[in-house]
Amino acid sequence: MCAGEVLTADPDGPKLLVLVASDSPCVVTYQGLVLRPGQPDPCSQPAPMVAGNIRLRPGDLLEDRQTGLVIRCIRGGTSEVRCDGRQLVHRI
């Protein structure tokens, strides 16, 4: 993965923008699904409704301190994002 890439798992899942790529290879997952390069939603497309406990919100900044991976959430979800099984932490 490289900086500027959008990661997604499925059409209704979160979309994440890679700001800083990891120093070493890293498998990024959401609810056990591997996130792969995808396309961002058009600005005119309304955000999907997410019911329940939202853990991942648009604008959230997440990082994996072990690899240096930094991502920005551009479409949220109800679960956490992981890198090689480690939960990414919110960065302030």
Residue pairs with C-beta under 8 A, 6 or more apart in sequence:
1 7
1 18
1 21
1 22
1 26
1 28
1 37
2 18
2 21
3 18
3 19
3 20
3 21
4 17
4 18
5 17
5 18
5 37
6 15
6 16
6 17
6 18
6 37
6 38
6 39
6 40
6 74
7 15
7 16
7 17
7 18
7 28
7 35
7 36
7 37
7 38
7 71
8 14
8 15
8 16
8 35
8 36
8 37
8 38
8 39
9 29
9 30
9 31
9 33
9 34
9 35
9 36
10 33
12 48
13 30
13 31
13 33
13 75
13 77
14 30
14 56
14 73
14 75
14 76
14 77
14 81
15 38
15 40
15 41
15 73
15 74
15 75
16 28
16 35
16 62
16 71
16 72
16 73
16 74
16 81
17 40
17 71
17 72
17 73
17 74
18 69
18 70
18 71
19 61
19 70
19 71
19 72
20 63
20 68
20 69
20 70
21 68
21 69
22 64
22 67
22 68
22 69
22 83
23 67
23 68
24 67
26 64
26 67
26 69
26 83
26 84
27 34
27 83
27 84
28 34
28 35
28 69
28 71
28 81
28 82
28 83
29 35
29 81
29 82
29 83
30 77
30 79
30 80
30 81
30 82
31 77
31 79
35 81
40 74
41 47
41 74
41 75
47 58
47 75
47 76
48 75
50 76
50 77
50 78
52 78
53 78
54 76
54 77
54 78
55 77
55 78
55 79
55 80
56 73
56 76
56 77
56 78
56 79
56 80
56 81
57 73
57 76
58 73
58 74
58 75
58 76
59 72
59 73
60 72
60 73
60 76
60 90
61 70
61 71
61 72
61 73
61 90
61 91
61 92
62 70
62 71
62 72
62 73
62 81
62 88
62 89
62 90
62 91
63 69
63 70
63 71
63 88
63 89
63 91
64 83
64 84
64 86
64 88
64 89
65 89
66 83
66 86
67 83
67 84
69 83
69 88
70 91
71 81
71 88
80 87
80 88
81 87
81 88
82 88
